[in-house]
Amino acid sequence: MTDKTTLTEPLLEIDPELCKGCQLCLAVCPKSVIAVSDKLNSSSYHPAYYLGADCNGCGLCFYACPEPGAIRVVKP
């Protein structure tokens, strides 16, 4: 978990074990800061991951994701 007091920009957290690789988050991200991993998770899905910078904190990925708890947007 991230300490919100140290954030200077929004942060996107994707739980690779909950992600099923549907790529809906990629389709709605206006900044294209989400990609799909080449590695498989324990359920044999290629999970999405945050590229590490430039998230604007809009939350569209959170709302598009059908898996509860897979995506979390943390704002400063």
C-alpha positions in Angstrom: 0.0 0.0 0.0 1.2 3.5 -0.8 1.5 6.3 1.8 -0.6 9.1 0.3 1.4 11.8 2.1 4.4 11.2 -0.1 2.6 11.3 -3.4 3.1 14.2 -5.7 1.1 12.8 -8.6 -1.7 10.2 -9.0 -0.6 6.5 -8.7 -2.2 3.5 -10.4 -1.9 0.2 -8.6 -2.9 -3.0 -10.5 -3.0 -6.3 -8.6 -1.6 -8.8 -11.1 -3.2 -11.8 -9.3 -6.7 -10.3 -9.6 -6.3 -9.0 -13.2 -7.7 -11.4 -15.9 -6.1 -9.5 -18.8 -9.3 -8.3 -20.4 -7.6 -5.1 -21.5 -10.6 -2.9 -20.9 -8.4 -0.6 -18.8 -6.1 -0.1 -21.7 -9.0 0.8 -24.0 -10.2 3.6 -21.7 -6.9 5.1 -20.5 -6.6 8.6 -22.0 -2.8 8.7 -21.2 -1.9 5.2 -22.4 0.0 4.4 -19.2 -1.2 0.8 -18.9 0.3 -2.2 -20.7 -0.1 -6.0 -20.7 2.6 -8.2 -19.2 4.3 -10.9 -21.1 4.4 -13.0 -17.9 1.4 -15.1 -16.7 -0.1 -14.7 -13.2 -1.1 -17.8 -11.1 -4.3 -18.1 -13.0 -2.5 -18.1 -16.4 -3.6 -14.6 -17.5 -1.4 -11.9 -18.9 -2.2 -9.1 -16.4 -2.1 -5.4 -17.0 0.4 -3.2 -15.3 1.1 0.5 -14.8 4.0 1.8 -16.8 5.0 3.9 -13.8 4.4 7.6 -14.8 2.0 10.1 -16.1 -1.3 8.8 -14.6 -3.7 11.7 -14.4 -5.9 10.0 -11.8 -9.1 10.1 -13.8 -10.2 6.6 -12.6 -11.6 5.4 -15.9 -9.6 2.2 -15.7 -11.0 1.6 -12.2 -14.6 1.9 -13.5 -13.9 -0.1 -16.6 -12.4 -3.0 -14.7 -14.8 -5.9 -14.1 -12.7 -7.5 -11.4 -13.3 -5.9 -7.9 -10.1 -4.8 -6.3 -7.9 -5.4 -9.3 -7.3 -1.6 -9.9 -6.8 1.1 -7.4 -6.1 4.8 -8.2 -4.4 6.7 -5.4 -4.4 10.5 -5.6 -2.1 12.9 -3.7 
